[in-house]
Amino acid sequence: MMKVNELSAGISVSKGVFYNPKMQPLRSISVAFVKANARKGARLLDATSATGVRGIRYALEAGIKEPVLIDMNNDAYANSVGNVKANGVKADVREKSFQEFANTNDERFDIIDIDPFGSPAPLIYDAFKISKDGTLLMVTATDTAVLHGAHANACIKIYGSVPMHTELCKEAGARILLAFIARNAAQFNFGIEPLMCISDMHYLRLFMRVSHGASKALASVKELGILRQCGSCRYFEYEQGICAPDVKCAKCGSRMLIAGQMWLKGLSDRKQVEDTLKAVKKMDDPAAEKQMSMIAGELDIPFFYSVPKMTKAFSIGSVSHRKVMERLHGDGYRISETQFWKDSVKTDAGYDEVARAVRQ
């Protein structure tokens, strides 16, 4: 049995129970997010508890009085029970699958954390059975090869969307997952409001608020649409809707790649990001603070331009993306780097303005 200290929590990791130390910064960000949002007496469900470390940290650091921890694996259940006791926290630990729990439990939760190994898709539908107006939902996906387009048929089968296997794949994957969640939420008359998005290494993590009402559900579904990107000059465009006519690039006439449906509205809420960053800064977790600082500085604009991809398309020498950012900023446009792709620019400038800055 391995002993681990993770900020406030000291846990034991039993053989065969999943624990990834590289995910500590993400757990710290999740704790900070809950701390910034949890009302007094908020009820929190950790739907995939494993060692119980997240639920324990929510209790010790975020003020959650009695989190509910569930896991269908017997070893994980026993591991969670032991770690809860060792940390002196009060928690309701149950040996159940999430589906069984959601279909036999009458309680509606204020906060639901879904962090499975692989795809969260099998758990999303049941999550809305135990949600209510205002529920905060946190969802992790580690099947990024599927969402990012390396296994396109699997993405179509699991998420009902065509992925984009270009430099836009990571952001498109986040938006495909949001579209999947929005469609499931609508079946229960819930709309969703994305509050924060994190894409790093092999995982994707979404934070959102659920709002009840048929009009809100419809409004969320109407935010879904299609992305097109030119396979040559890197021009992209997007539009709301279900259908995606096969069109040629408006800039160079090349074939446009098509992906979707996906979420086309914002991925974050400025206040939520700033509040979470403030809470992270009070922790002793430099990696989490660095990651949140990057997210806080990112423009919430759909998609971005990869400068190396554009220079290759234009058959010109390499250009620093920071030089491009400086030129666009000097021309009065908003600019930022992005967590989704190295050496890229998010901006409210149009394609022609970005292409001009790259060429200059």
C-alpha positions as semicolon CSV with decimal commas, in nm:
position;residue;x (nm);y (nm);z (nm)
1;M;0,000;0,000;0,000
2;M;0,139;0,340;-0,105
3;K;0,120;0,645;0,125
4;V;0,059;0,985;-0,035
5;N;0,033;1,339;0,101
6;E;-0,172;1,573;-0,120
7;L;-0,200;1,918;0,037
8;S;-0,446;1,875;0,327
9;A;-0,508;1,504;0,269
10;G;-0,291;1,210;0,369
11;I;-0,410;0,896;0,194
12;S;-0,319;0,534;0,135
13;V;-0,350;0,391;-0,216
14;S;-0,447;0,025;-0,222
15;K;-0,317;-0,208;-0,491
16;G;-0,544;-0,194;-0,796
17;V;-0,710;0,136;-0,699
18;F;-0,648;0,418;-0,946
19;Y;-0,456;0,725;-0,830
20;N;-0,266;0,959;-1,065
21;P;-0,031;1,202;-0,883
22;K;0,000;1,410;-1,203
23;M;-0,365;1,508;-1,164
24;Q;-0,307;1,685;-0,830
25;P;-0,316;2,035;-0,990
26;L;-0,652;1,955;-1,149
27;R;-0,785;1,833;-0,815
28;S;-0,660;2,155;-0,654
29;I;-0,840;2,363;-0,918
30;S;-1,158;2,161;-0,859
31;V;-1,133;2,218;-0,485
32;A;-1,080;2,591;-0,545
33;F;-1,381;2,602;-0,778
34;V;-1,602;2,431;-0,516
35;K;-1,469;2,657;-0,240
36;A;-1,551;2,965;-0,450
37;N;-1,906;2,844;-0,519
38;A;-2,031;2,620;-0,241
39;R;-2,309;2,762;-0,027
40;K;-2,342;2,665;0,337
41;G;-2,481;2,314;0,360
42;A;-2,416;2,235;-0,008
43;R;-2,451;1,867;-0,093
44;L;-2,168;1,724;-0,306
45;L;-2,146;1,391;-0,484
46;D;-1,814;1,241;-0,595
47;A;-1,946;0,995;-0,853
48;T;-1,617;0,809;-0,908
49;S;-1,432;0,825;-0,578
50;A;-1,145;0,570;-0,622
51;T;-0,915;0,651;-0,324
52;G;-1,157;0,918;-0,202
53;V;-0,891;1,191;-0,222
54;R;-1,113;1,443;-0,405
55;G;-1,404;1,403;-0,166
56;I;-1,170;1,425;0,133
57;R;-1,013;1,744;0,002
58;Y;-1,359;1,893;-0,064
59;A;-1,438;1,831;0,302
60;L;-1,106;1,956;0,442
61;E;-1,044;2,254;0,212
62;A;-1,375;2,360;0,056
63;G;-1,607;2,335;0,357
64;I;-1,827;2,049;0,231
65;K;-1,978;1,902;0,548
66;E;-2,058;1,547;0,439
67;P;-1,969;1,459;0,079
68;V;-2,118;1,146;-0,075
69;L;-1,854;0,919;-0,228
70;I;-1,950;0,628;-0,450
71;D;-1,754;0,363;-0,639
72;M;-1,867;0,026;-0,769
73;N;-1,522;-0,130;-0,721
74;N;-1,496;-0,316;-0,388
75;D;-1,127;-0,231;-0,339
76;A;-1,190;0,137;-0,415
77;Y;-1,484;0,145;-0,174
78;A;-1,272;-0,006;0,105
79;N;-0,985;0,230;0,022
80;S;-1,216;0,532;0,040
81;V;-1,364;0,420;0,372
82;G;-1,017;0,382;0,522
83;N;-0,893;0,718;0,391
84;V;-1,204;0,903;0,509
85;K;-1,153;0,762;0,859
86;A;-0,778;0,836;0,858
87;N;-0,840;1,202;0,766
88;G;-1,105;1,251;1,033
89;V;-1,374;1,372;0,795
90;K;-1,739;1,280;0,783
91;A;-1,850;1,132;0,451
92;D;-2,116;0,897;0,319
93;V;-1,923;0,628;0,128
94;R;-2,123;0,378;-0,076
95;E;-2,033;0,076;-0,289
96;K;-2,258;0,136;-0,588
97;S;-2,239;0,210;-0,958
98;F;-2,331;0,564;-1,053
99;Q;-2,624;0,440;-1,259
100;E;-2,766;0,240;-0,968
101;F;-2,718;0,532;-0,731
102;A;-2,887;0,783;-0,964
103;N;-3,185;0,555;-1,022
104;T;-3,243;0,466;-0,657
105;N;-3,163;0,796;-0,484
106;D;-3,421;1,071;-0,431
107;E;-3,174;1,343;-0,331
108;R;-3,080;1,623;-0,570
109;F;-2,723;1,748;-0,536
110;D;-2,580;2,100;-0,544
111;I;-2,246;1,978;-0,685
112;I;-2,174;1,663;-0,889
113;D;-1,817;1,559;-0,976
114;I;-1,780;1,303;-1,257
115;D;-1,417;1,200;-1,310
116;P;-1,409;0,851;-1,463
117;F;-1,132;0,659;-1,633
118;G;-1,205;0,707;-2,003
119;S;-1,529;0,849;-2,140
120;P;-1,785;1,020;-1,914
121;A;-2,057;0,954;-2,175
122;P;-2,222;0,657;-1,995
123;L;-2,267;0,869;-1,680
124;I;-2,401;1,195;-1,823
125;Y;-2,766;1,097;-1,878
126;D;-2,808;0,971;-1,520
127;A;-2,638;1,281;-1,376
128;F;-2,943;1,490;-1,463
129;K;-3,170;1,257;-1,263
130;I;-3,005;1,386;-0,946
131;S;-2,952;1,747;-1,060
132;K;-3,164;2,052;-0,981
133;D;-3,183;2,415;-1,082
134;G;-2,839;2,560;-1,009
135;T;-2,647;2,232;-0,977
136;L;-2,275;2,268;-1,050
137;L;-2,151;1,985;-1,271
138;M;-1,783;1,897;-1,317
139;V;-1,703;1,645;-1,592
140;T;-1,367;1,494;-1,691
141;A;-1,294;1,302;-2,011
142;T;-0,970;1,113;-2,069
143;D;-1,075;0,957;-2,401
144;T;-0,918;1,253;-2,578
145;A;-0,799;1,045;-2,875
146;V;-1,168;0,998;-2,952
147;L;-1,276;1,358;-2,893
148;H;-0,973;1,496;-3,079
149;G;-1,042;1,297;-3,393
150;A;-0,779;1,020;-3,388
151;H;-1,070;0,773;-3,374
152;A;-1,339;0,959;-3,567
153;N;-1,585;0,669;-3,590
154;A;-1,573;0,621;-3,212
155;C;-1,652;0,992;-3,163
156;I;-1,949;0,966;-3,399
157;K;-2,070;0,653;-3,218
158;I;-2,024;0,774;-2,859
159;Y;-2,083;1,150;-2,882
160;G;-2,293;1,181;-3,197
161;S;-2,051;1,434;-3,352
162;V;-1,783;1,438;-3,620
163;P;-1,448;1,546;-3,467
164;M;-1,189;1,780;-3,620
165;H;-0,845;1,618;-3,649
166;T;-0,641;1,936;-3,705
167;E;-0,482;2,194;-3,475
168;L;-0,836;2,288;-3,368
169;C;-0,901;1,934;-3,238
170;K;-0,865;2,002;-2,864
171;E;-1,101;2,297;-2,853
172;A;-1,339;2,121;-3,093
173;G;-1,330;1,818;-2,860
174;A;-1,428;2,031;-2,561
175;R;-1,715;2,178;-2,761
176;I;-1,826;1,832;-2,881
177;L;-1,841;1,710;-2,522
178;L;-2,042;2,019;-2,424
179;A;-2,283;1,951;-2,711
180;F;-2,327;1,593;-2,589
181;I;-2,397;1,716;-2,234
182;A;-2,639;1,984;-2,360
183;R;-2,840;1,729;-2,559
184;N;-2,865;1,496;-2,258
185;A;-2,956;1,785;-2,028
186;A;-3,235;1,897;-2,261
187;Q;-3,411;1,563;-2,216
188;F;-3,464;1,662;-1,851
189;N;-3,550;2,026;-1,935
190;F;-3,211;2,151;-1,822
191;G;-2,992;2,407;-1,993
192;I;-2,618;2,433;-1,932
193;E;-2,389;2,730;-1,876
194;P;-2,015;2,657;-1,913
195;L;-1,813;2,819;-1,635
196;M;-1,461;2,690;-1,700
197;C;-1,272;2,460;-1,936
198;I;-0,933;2,294;-1,883
199;S;-0,748;2,099;-2,152
200;D;-0,410;1,951;-2,063
201;M;-0,206;1,636;-2,117
202;H;-0,448;1,347;-2,173
203;Y;-0,760;1,498;-2,019
204;L;-1,038;1,750;-2,064
205;R;-1,228;1,898;-1,768
206;L;-1,549;2,102;-1,794
207;F;-1,721;2,301;-1,520
208;M;-2,080;2,416;-1,574
209;R;-2,402;2,527;-1,407
210;V;-2,731;2,351;-1,477
211;S;-3,051;2,557;-1,509
212;H;-3,398;2,405;-1,515
213;G;-3,663;2,510;-1,764
214;A;-3,777;2,410;-2,112
215;S;-3,679;2,748;-2,256
216;K;-3,329;2,720;-2,109
217;A;-3,292;2,366;-2,245
218;L;-3,394;2,484;-2,590
219;A;-3,159;2,783;-2,571
220;S;-2,866;2,551;-2,495
221;V;-2,942;2,318;-2,784
222;K;-2,970;2,617;-3,017
223;E;-2,609;2,706;-2,935
224;L;-2,491;2,392;-3,115
225;G;-2,357;2,403;-3,466
226;I;-2,093;2,314;-3,721
227;L;-1,723;2,403;-3,763
228;R;-1,553;2,419;-4,102
229;Q;-1,177;2,458;-4,152
230;C;-0,978;2,485;-4,471
231;G;-0,724;2,206;-4,498
232;S;-0,493;2,440;-4,691
233;C;-0,488;2,803;-4,577
234;R;-0,628;2,733;-4,224
235;Y;-0,928;2,966;-4,262
236;F;-1,219;2,854;-4,043
237;E;-1,584;2,942;-3,999
238;Y;-1,869;2,815;-3,785
239;E;-2,245;2,843;-3,781
240;Q;-2,538;2,730;-3,571
241;G;-2,752;2,450;-3,700
242;I;-2,763;2,078;-3,774
243;C;-2,679;2,059;-4,144
244;A;-2,334;2,134;-4,289
245;P;-2,334;2,179;-4,667
246;D;-2,006;2,082;-4,832
247;V;-1,854;2,414;-4,938
248;K;-1,518;2,536;-5,067
249;C;-1,294;2,776;-4,875
250;A;-1,394;3,139;-4,928
251;K;-1,026;3,241;-4,921
252;C;-0,844;2,990;-5,140
253;G;-1,107;2,760;-5,287
254;S;-0,974;2,444;-5,121
255;R;-1,187;2,173;-4,963
256;M;-1,328;2,257;-4,620
257;L;-1,310;1,996;-4,342
258;I;-1,636;1,969;-4,145
259;A;-1,689;1,885;-3,776
260;G;-1,985;1,893;-3,540
261;Q;-2,230;1,930;-3,389
262;M;-2,052;2,119;-3,116
263;W;-2,106;2,400;-2,865
264;L;-2,040;2,738;-3,027
265;K;-2,094;2,979;-2,737
266;G;-1,847;3,066;-2,459
267;L;-1,646;2,808;-2,265
268;S;-1,602;3,009;-1,946
269;D;-1,739;3,274;-1,714
270;R;-1,493;3,552;-1,631
271;K;-1,598;3,589;-1,266
272;Q;-1,586;3,214;-1,206
273;V;-1,235;3,192;-1,350
274;E;-1,112;3,487;-1,144
275;D;-1,272;3,356;-0,821
276;T;-1,120;3,013;-0,876
277;L;-0,777;3,166;-0,945
278;K;-0,798;3,366;-0,620
279;A;-0,878;3,046;-0,429
280;V;-0,594;2,856;-0,600
281;K;-0,345;3,128;-0,506
282;K;-0,419;3,057;-0,140
283;M;-0,309;2,696;-0,186
284;D;0,045;2,559;-0,191
285;D;0,018;2,425;-0,545
286;P;0,231;2,624;-0,795
287;A;0,137;2,397;-1,088
288;A;-0,235;2,458;-1,031
289;E;-0,175;2,834;-1,002
290;K;0,025;2,837;-1,328
291;Q;-0,250;2,646;-1,508
292;M;-0,528;2,871;-1,377
293;S;-0,328;3,184;-1,466
294;M;-0,309;3,062;-1,825
295;I;-0,684;3,003;-1,834
296;A;-0,753;3,342;-1,677
297;G;-0,556;3,514;-1,952
298;E;-0,726;3,334;-2,241
299;L;-0,988;3,510;-2,450
300;D;-1,325;3,332;-2,454
301;I;-1,357;3,340;-2,833
302;P;-1,433;3,032;-3,046
303;F;-1,115;2,886;-3,194
304;F;-0,774;3,028;-3,278
305;Y;-0,501;3,053;-3,539
306;S;-0,186;2,839;-3,532
307;V;0,096;3,061;-3,656
308;P;0,324;2,771;-3,762
309;K;0,037;2,615;-3,961
310;M;-0,028;2,946;-4,135
311;T;0,336;3,010;-4,224
312;K;0,353;2,660;-4,371
313;A;0,032;2,726;-4,570
314;F;0,178;3,057;-4,698
315;S;0,517;2,897;-4,776
316;I;0,706;3,156;-4,571
317;G;0,971;3,131;-4,298
318;S;0,890;3,076;-3,933
319;V;0,729;3,363;-3,743
320;S;0,699;3,411;-3,367
321;H;0,336;3,397;-3,259
322;R;0,420;3,665;-3,003
323;K;0,526;3,900;-3,282
324;V;0,193;3,836;-3,450
325;M;0,017;3,909;-3,122
326;E;0,209;4,235;-3,084
327;R;0,109;4,349;-3,432
328;L;-0,258;4,260;-3,382
329;H;-0,259;4,431;-3,042
330;G;-0,105;4,739;-3,201
331;D;-0,388;4,739;-3,454
332;G;-0,643;4,749;-3,170
333;Y;-0,750;4,384;-3,158
334;R;-0,785;4,172;-2,847
335;I;-0,535;3,887;-2,834
336;S;-0,422;3,600;-2,612
337;E;-0,245;3,269;-2,620
338;T;-0,453;2,953;-2,577
339;Q;-0,430;2,641;-2,366
340;F;-0,544;2,432;-2,664
341;W;-0,244;2,462;-2,899
342;K;0,115;2,583;-2,874
343;D;0,229;2,896;-3,065
344;S;-0,129;2,998;-3,146
345;V;-0,331;3,319;-3,121
346;K;-0,686;3,377;-3,003
347;T;-0,817;3,707;-3,130
348;D;-1,125;3,900;-3,234
349;A;-0,941;3,995;-3,554
350;G;-1,069;3,831;-3,871
351;Y;-0,876;3,581;-4,081
352;D;-0,754;3,846;-4,327
353;E;-0,610;4,060;-4,047
354;V;-0,434;3,761;-3,889
355;A;-0,297;3,645;-4,225
356;R;-0,168;3,998;-4,294
357;A;0,006;4,009;-3,954
358;V;0,167;3,671;-4,015
359;R;0,292;3,774;-4,359
360;Q;0,426;4,105;-4,234
